[in-house]
Amino acid sequence: MTTLKSKLKEDLTTAMKARDELTSSTLRLTLTAITKEEVSGKSARELSDDEVQKVIAKEAKKRREAAEAFAQGGRTEQAERERAEGELLDAYLPKQLTDEELDAIVTQAVAEARAAGAEGPRAMGAVMKIVSPKVAGLAEGGRVAGTVKRILAG
């Protein structure tokens, strides 16, 4: 069975042979982040595919944030590079939920939370508890929280 980590390594080798600098450096940095995570605990261990996905998601998020920062600073070329790296990493993650899909999940969770008696400021936490496991890895936390706030206010 091919693990996500070994897929990244294979793709890195392919990219290096193809002299694809963007892919090579992005995958190299991501594999370094995975290795760092593997040795960060009390004892070194192999990460599960889910854990590897979390590392990739974190790396992709860093790229998106850096792209925004570079764009705001007028450094278009670097912003494009960061964006390209982020998109490359997104390909290894589960497809993100569309706004419509996320809205539907949140709307249902809001109804569940209200039915369970959650009102006012506490409703946010109750709804997040219901939504989070359903959208884990499929939508970024900030995006989910924003949607929950918007629907609760609606």
trRosetta pair geometry for C-beta under 8 A, 3 or more apart (Angstrom, degrees):
i j d omega theta_ij theta_ji phi_ij phi_ji
2 6 5.4 -128 -160 81 75 119
2 7 5.6 85 155 -61 116 91
2 10 8.0 -31 -152 -7 127 142
3 6 4.8 93 54 8 81 99
3 7 7.0 -137 97 -6 44 86
3 49 5.9 -149 -158 -76 80 92
3 52 7.4 117 160 -7 101 159
4 7 5.4 -52 -151 34 34 116
4 8 6.6 39 149 -22 65 101
4 49 4.5 116 -6 -135 117 86
4 52 4.5 169 83 95 126 143
4 53 6.6 -68 -171 -57 177 77
4 56 7.8 -98 157 -25 133 140
4 92 6.7 103 -164 -177 109 110
5 8 5.7 -50 -154 31 34 113
5 9 6.6 33 149 -18 64 104
5 31 7.5 105 -156 -124 83 86
5 34 6.0 163 -116 164 108 157
5 46 7.8 -131 23 -165 158 92
5 47 6.8 124 -55 63 133 99
5 49 7.8 -132 -14 -100 80 61
5 52 5.3 -130 -58 -111 87 149
6 9 5.4 -49 -148 36 39 115
6 10 6.3 43 151 -21 67 101
7 10 5.7 -51 -147 35 32 111
7 11 6.3 30 154 -17 64 108
7 92 7.5 156 104 -129 123 108
8 11 5.8 -58 -147 40 29 110
8 12 6.3 35 151 -26 64 105
8 27 5.6 173 -175 -156 88 104
8 30 6.4 -120 -157 102 140 120
8 31 5.7 169 129 -76 128 97
8 34 7.6 135 66 -10 161 155
8 52 7.8 -147 -15 -180 136 129
8 92 7.0 28 -82 -118 95 151
9 12 5.5 -50 -149 30 31 115
9 13 6.6 33 152 -19 63 101
9 31 6.7 94 -80 -108 74 140
10 13 5.8 -53 -155 33 33 111
10 14 6.5 32 149 -17 65 106
11 14 5.5 -51 -147 38 35 114
11 15 6.1 37 153 -21 67 106
11 23 7.1 -106 153 172 98 119
11 27 5.9 -162 98 -109 101 155
12 15 5.7 -55 -147 37 30 111
12 16 6.3 31 154 -22 65 105
12 23 7.7 -169 -113 139 48 89
12 24 6.4 90 -155 -131 73 58
12 27 4.2 -157 -86 116 93 137
12 28 6.3 116 -139 -65 127 67
12 31 6.7 -23 -55 -27 152 142
13 16 5.8 -54 -148 33 29 111
13 17 6.5 28 154 -17 63 105
14 17 5.9 -57 -151 37 30 109
14 18 6.2 17 154 -9 65 112
15 18 5.7 -63 -144 46 30 105
15 20 4.2 -88 -158 63 81 112
15 23 3.8 -136 -130 103 141 118
15 24 4.5 -171 122 -64 117 71
15 27 6.4 144 28 18 151 138
16 19 7.4 28 -179 -78 33 35
16 20 7.7 -78 -56 43 21 74
16 24 5.2 100 -78 -111 69 121
18 23 7.9 20 70 54 119 136
20 23 4.2 14 122 32 120 114
20 24 5.9 148 87 -23 68 91
21 24 5.7 -59 -142 39 27 113
21 25 6.1 16 167 -12 66 109
22 25 6.6 -64 -148 39 20 99
22 26 6.2 15 159 -15 61 115
22 81 7.3 -144 -121 -148 106 81
22 84 6.0 -46 -166 126 140 128
22 85 6.8 -139 -175 -79 91 76
22 88 7.0 177 139 -52 103 154
23 26 5.8 -61 -143 40 27 110
23 27 6.0 18 164 -12 67 112
23 88 6.1 -164 -107 -152 72 145
24 27 6.3 -66 -147 41 21 102
24 28 6.0 22 158 -22 63 113
25 28 5.5 -53 -142 36 30 115
25 29 6.3 30 159 -18 65 106
25 85 8.0 -63 94 -108 94 120
26 29 6.1 -58 -152 37 27 108
26 30 6.3 23 153 -17 63 111
26 85 4.5 -176 -106 -140 122 93
26 88 5.2 65 115 88 165 143
26 89 6.6 -133 170 -54 121 92
27 30 5.5 -56 -144 40 34 113
27 31 6.1 35 157 -20 68 105
27 88 7.9 -96 -51 142 81 126
28 31 6.0 -55 -147 37 27 108
28 32 6.5 31 150 -22 61 106
29 32 5.5 -53 -151 33 32 115
29 33 6.5 34 150 -20 64 103
29 59 7.1 147 117 -148 101 131
30 33 5.6 -50 -151 33 34 113
30 34 6.5 37 149 -20 65 102
30 55 7.2 123 -168 129 80 103
30 56 6.1 36 -158 -108 126 74
30 59 5.1 121 -108 142 88 178
30 89 6.5 167 -87 -110 142 112
31 34 5.4 -49 -148 34 36 115
31 35 6.4 38 152 -19 66 103
32 35 5.7 -52 -148 37 32 111
32 36 6.2 37 151 -23 64 106
33 36 5.6 -51 -147 34 31 116
33 37 6.5 34 152 -20 62 104
33 55 5.3 161 122 -179 108 113
33 58 7.4 -162 167 84 143 113
33 59 5.6 176 38 -73 167 120
34 37 5.7 -55 -153 35 31 112
34 38 6.4 34 148 -23 65 106
34 47 6.2 -118 -165 24 92 144
34 52 5.8 18 -124 -127 123 84
34 55 5.1 132 -89 109 70 164
35 38 5.4 -53 -149 33 34 115
35 39 6.5 9 160 -2 67 107
36 39 6.5 -69 -148 46 26 93
36 40 6.2 47 151 -53 63 105
37 40 5.5 -42 -145 3 30 124
37 47 6.1 32 105 -69 118 138
37 51 7.1 177 139 159 138 109
37 55 5.4 -111 -17 -90 156 130
38 44 5.8 40 143 -160 87 79
38 45 6.0 -143 -160 69 78 50
38 46 6.6 3 -133 -109 122 26
38 47 5.6 -104 -84 -31 90 94
39 44 4.7 -12 -106 -105 71 94
41 44 7.6 160 57 -85 88 24
41 45 6.7 -6 47 13 132 111
47 51 3.9 -128 -170 93 103 124
47 52 5.0 134 110 -57 124 78
47 55 7.1 11 171 -12 171 132
48 51 4.8 96 50 7 73 101
48 52 7.0 -134 97 -5 38 87
49 52 5.4 -53 -146 37 34 114
49 53 6.3 41 151 -25 65 102
50 53 5.6 -51 -152 31 31 115
50 54 6.8 35 148 -22 62 100
50 137 7.7 -96 -148 -66 80 147
51 54 5.5 -46 -154 29 37 114
51 55 6.8 37 148 -17 64 100
52 55 5.7 -52 -154 34 36 112
52 56 6.4 36 148 -18 67 105
53 56 5.6 -53 -146 38 34 112
53 57 6.1 37 153 -22 67 105
53 92 7.5 -160 -116 130 71 92
53 93 6.0 113 -156 -118 94 77
53 94 7.4 25 -154 -10 140 88
53 137 5.9 18 138 -131 132 128
54 57 5.6 -52 -146 35 30 113
54 58 6.4 33 152 -21 63 104
54 137 7.5 -83 -79 -91 66 98
55 58 5.6 -53 -150 34 31 113
55 59 6.4 31 151 -18 64 106
56 59 5.6 -56 -149 38 32 112
56 60 6.2 33 152 -21 67 106
56 89 5.4 -179 -175 -173 90 103
56 92 5.2 -100 -167 92 158 123
56 93 5.9 -170 109 -66 122 96
57 60 5.7 -53 -145 36 30 111
57 61 6.3 33 153 -22 64 105
57 93 5.8 99 -80 -107 84 139
57 137 6.6 -123 -66 -128 150 69
57 140 8.0 175 -179 -97 110 80
58 61 5.7 -53 -150 34 29 113
58 62 6.6 35 149 -23 62 102
59 62 5.6 -49 -152 30 33 115
59 63 6.7 34 150 -20 63 102
59 89 5.6 -149 98 -136 105 159
60 63 5.6 -52 -155 32 35 113
60 64 6.6 35 149 -19 66 102
60 86 4.9 98 -160 -149 72 73
60 89 4.0 -157 -81 98 97 128
60 90 5.5 114 -142 -63 145 69
60 93 6.8 -71 -8 -21 158 141
61 64 5.7 -52 -150 35 35 111
61 65 6.3 32 153 -16 66 106
61 86 8.0 109 -57 -131 14 111
61 140 6.6 133 -103 -122 115 124
62 65 5.8 -59 -149 39 30 109
62 66 6.1 28 154 -18 66 109
63 66 5.7 -55 -144 39 29 110
63 67 6.2 35 154 -25 64 105
63 82 4.8 176 -168 -179 75 79
63 83 7.1 155 151 -85 102 20
63 85 4.7 -144 -131 91 142 102
63 86 3.5 -171 101 -67 126 91
63 89 6.7 149 11 19 146 134
64 67 5.6 -51 -148 32 30 115
64 68 6.6 32 152 -19 62 103
64 82 7.5 170 -75 143 17 105
64 83 7.4 66 -109 -109 56 61
64 86 4.9 105 -57 -128 73 156
65 68 5.8 -52 -153 33 33 112
65 69 6.4 32 150 -18 65 106
66 69 5.6 -54 -148 38 34 113
66 70 6.2 33 154 -18 68 106
66 78 7.9 -90 150 148 100 101
66 82 4.4 -145 95 -138 104 150
67 70 5.9 -55 -146 39 28 109
67 71 6.2 31 154 -22 64 108
67 79 4.7 89 -161 -160 67 69
67 80 7.7 111 -137 -50 104 13
67 82 3.7 -162 -69 94 80 116
67 83 4.4 98 -127 -59 148 77
67 86 6.5 -74 -21 -8 137 138
68 71 5.7 -56 -146 36 28 113
68 72 6.3 27 156 -17 64 106
68 79 7.6 108 -52 -136 12 107
69 72 5.9 -56 -150 37 29 109
69 73 6.3 19 154 -11 63 112
70 73 5.7 -64 -146 45 31 107
70 75 4.3 -82 -168 75 87 104
70 76 7.6 162 139 -75 100 12
70 78 4.3 -134 -148 96 147 103
70 79 3.8 -167 96 -69 111 77
70 82 6.1 149 14 8 139 137
71 74 7.8 47 177 -67 29 19
71 75 7.5 -89 -66 59 23 62
71 76 6.9 58 -116 -103 63 54
71 79 4.1 96 -61 -125 76 153
75 78 4.4 -2 137 35 114 115
75 79 6.0 138 94 -26 71 90
76 79 5.5 -59 -146 36 30 114
76 80 6.3 33 157 -23 67 104
77 80 5.8 -53 -153 31 29 112
77 81 6.6 30 150 -19 62 106
78 81 5.4 -51 -149 34 36 115
78 82 6.4 36 154 -18 68 103
79 82 5.9 -55 -149 37 30 109
79 83 6.2 32 152 -21 64 108
80 83 5.6 -56 -148 37 29 114
80 84 6.2 32 153 -21 65 106
81 84 5.7 -54 -149 35 28 112
81 85 6.5 28 152 -18 63 105
82 85 5.7 -54 -150 36 32 111
82 86 6.3 35 151 -21 65 106
83 86 5.6 -55 -151 35 31 114
83 87 6.4 29 153 -18 65 105
84 87 5.8 -53 -148 36 31 110
84 88 6.4 36 151 -24 63 105
85 88 5.5 -52 -150 33 32 116
85 89 6.5 28 153 -15 65 105
86 89 5.9 -58 -152 38 31 107
86 90 6.3 39 150 -28 65 104
87 90 5.4 -46 -147 27 35 119
87 91 7.2 48 152 -30 59 93
88 91 6.1 -47 -171 13 33 116
89 92 6.0 -56 -169 29 49 108
89 93 7.1 39 141 -18 72 108
90 93 5.5 -64 -154 35 44 111
90 96 7.5 -44 -157 -23 113 113
93 96 7.5 34 112 -53 119 81
93 137 6.8 -157 -167 -176 101 90
94 137 5.5 69 32 135 121 108
94 138 5.7 -50 99 -91 121 77
95 138 7.5 17 89 -137 51 86
96 138 6.0 136 -137 -178 44 54
96 139 6.0 102 -161 -88 89 57
96 140 7.9 -9 -133 -19 126 80
97 101 4.2 -130 -168 90 98 121
97 102 4.6 122 116 -57 129 87
97 105 7.4 -46 -156 3 160 136
97 135 6.2 -59 -10 -136 144 104
97 138 4.8 64 -30 148 97 106
97 139 4.8 -38 34 -58 112 110
98 101 4.7 96 50 6 77 101
98 102 7.0 -146 90 -3 39 87
99 102 5.8 -59 -147 40 30 110
99 103 6.1 36 153 -24 66 107
99 147 7.8 -176 -151 -102 73 124
100 103 5.7 -52 -147 34 29 114
100 104 6.5 30 154 -21 63 105
101 104 5.8 -55 -153 32 30 112
101 105 6.6 27 153 -16 65 105
102 105 5.9 -56 -150 37 33 109
102 106 6.1 27 155 -15 67 111
102 135 6.8 58 -121 -116 86 142
102 139 5.4 102 -102 -94 124 158
102 143 7.2 -58 -152 137 165 106
102 144 6.9 -130 -159 -105 120 67
102 147 5.3 -101 139 -111 115 172
103 106 5.9 -62 -145 42 27 108
103 107 6.0 31 157 -24 66 109
103 147 6.3 -130 -87 -161 58 121
103 151 6.9 153 -147 -75 73 126
104 107 5.8 -51 -143 33 27 113
104 108 6.5 26 157 -17 61 106
105 108 6.0 -59 -155 36 28 110
105 109 6.3 26 150 -18 64 110
105 131 6.1 107 135 -132 105 90
105 134 5.6 -177 -163 119 130 137
105 135 6.2 134 116 -60 160 110
106 109 5.5 -56 -146 38 33 112
106 110 6.2 39 154 -25 67 102
106 127 7.0 48 -157 174 77 120
106 131 5.8 19 -100 -104 68 137
106 144 7.4 174 -81 -160 118 72
106 147 4.9 -156 -43 131 165 111
106 148 5.4 -141 -147 -87 122 63
106 151 5.1 152 128 12 117 157
107 110 5.7 -49 -149 30 29 113
107 111 6.7 30 151 -17 61 104
107 151 5.7 -133 -84 -153 65 143
108 111 5.7 -55 -155 35 33 113
108 112 6.5 33 148 -19 66 105
109 112 5.5 -51 -147 36 35 113
109 113 6.1 35 154 -20 68 106
109 127 4.9 104 129 -155 110 78
109 130 4.0 163 -145 99 106 126
109 131 4.6 -49 -58 -61 174 87
109 134 7.6 -151 -68 25 125 144
109 148 7.7 -50 88 -114 128 100
110 113 5.8 -54 -145 38 29 110
110 114 6.2 27 156 -17 64 108
110 123 7.4 44 -141 172 77 117
110 127 5.4 10 -87 -114 61 128
110 148 7.4 165 -72 -146 101 73
110 151 5.4 -134 -43 126 151 119
110 152 6.1 -163 -123 -83 123 68
111 114 5.9 -57 -146 39 27 109
111 115 6.2 30 154 -22 63 108
112 115 5.7 -57 -149 35 28 113
112 116 6.4 20 153 -13 64 109
112 130 5.6 147 81 -131 135 161
113 116 5.7 -61 -150 41 31 107
113 118 4.1 -49 168 50 92 134
113 123 5.6 112 134 -153 132 79
113 126 4.0 127 -143 119 117 116
113 127 4.7 -73 -26 -72 158 71
113 130 6.1 -130 -57 -5 98 140
114 117 7.6 86 -177 -46 32 8
114 118 6.2 -86 -81 62 35 77
114 119 7.0 70 -126 -80 75 70
114 123 7.0 18 -76 -129 73 122
116 126 6.8 -165 77 -173 124 137
118 122 5.5 -131 -153 111 86 94
118 123 4.3 128 140 -106 101 65
118 125 7.9 -143 -150 67 134 75
118 126 3.6 -108 -107 35 162 164
118 127 7.2 -170 108 -38 150 75
119 122 6.9 38 65 56 42 99
119 123 5.7 -2 -142 -54 11 112
120 123 6.1 145 61 -8 31 100
121 124 6.3 -35 -175 10 49 112
122 125 5.9 -54 -165 38 53 108
122 126 6.2 50 143 -20 78 109
123 126 5.5 -61 -147 42 36 113
123 127 5.9 34 157 -20 72 108
123 152 5.7 147 109 -135 126 128
124 127 6.1 -60 -148 37 24 107
124 128 6.3 23 155 -19 63 109
124 145 7.9 40 -169 -149 108 83
124 148 6.3 106 -141 133 72 124
124 149 6.9 18 -116 -85 112 71
124 152 6.4 -54 -82 -42 73 170
125 128 5.7 -55 -144 37 30 112
125 129 6.4 36 155 -25 64 103
126 129 5.8 -52 -154 28 30 114
126 130 6.9 23 151 -14 62 105
127 130 5.8 -59 -155 37 36 108
127 131 5.9 23 154 -13 71 115
127 148 5.1 151 112 -150 131 119
127 152 6.7 -135 -7 -69 161 116
128 131 5.8 -61 -135 45 30 106
128 132 5.6 42 167 -38 68 107
128 144 7.4 103 -126 131 83 115
128 145 6.9 11 -100 -99 118 77
128 148 6.1 -11 -70 -97 77 173
129 132 6.4 -39 -133 19 19 114
130 133 7.9 -80 178 33 25 93
130 134 7.3 4 146 -4 61 122
131 134 5.7 -80 -160 44 39 110
131 135 5.8 -5 166 7 82 118
131 144 6.0 162 132 -173 132 119
131 148 6.5 -135 8 -80 161 119
132 135 6.6 -81 -140 49 21 87
132 136 6.3 49 163 -64 65 87
132 144 7.2 104 -91 146 62 159
133 136 5.8 -19 -144 -21 33 117
135 138 4.8 -112 -164 64 63 103
135 139 4.5 -29 173 32 123 109
135 144 5.8 157 90 -101 150 130
139 143 5.3 -118 175 86 97 121
139 144 5.1 117 112 -62 119 96
140 143 4.5 84 66 8 88 109
140 144 7.0 -160 91 -10 42 87
141 144 5.6 -58 -147 35 30 110
141 145 6.2 26 159 -17 68 106
142 145 5.8 -53 -144 37 30 110
142 146 6.3 34 155 -21 63 107
143 146 5.8 -54 -150 35 29 114
143 147 6.5 29 152 -19 63 106
144 147 5.8 -58 -152 36 30 110
144 148 6.3 31 152 -20 66 106
145 148 5.6 -53 -147 35 32 113
145 149 6.4 34 154 -19 65 104
146 149 5.8 -53 -149 35 29 111
146 150 6.3 28 154 -19 64 109
147 150 5.7 -56 -148 37 30 112
147 151 6.3 21 158 -12 66 109
148 151 6.1 -61 -145 41 27 103
148 152 6.0 27 158 -19 65 111
149 152 5.9 -59 -144 39 26 110
149 153 6.1 22 158 -17 64 111
150 153 5.9 -61 -149 38 25 108
150 154 6.4 38 149 -38 62 103
151 154 5.2 -40 -148 16 36 122
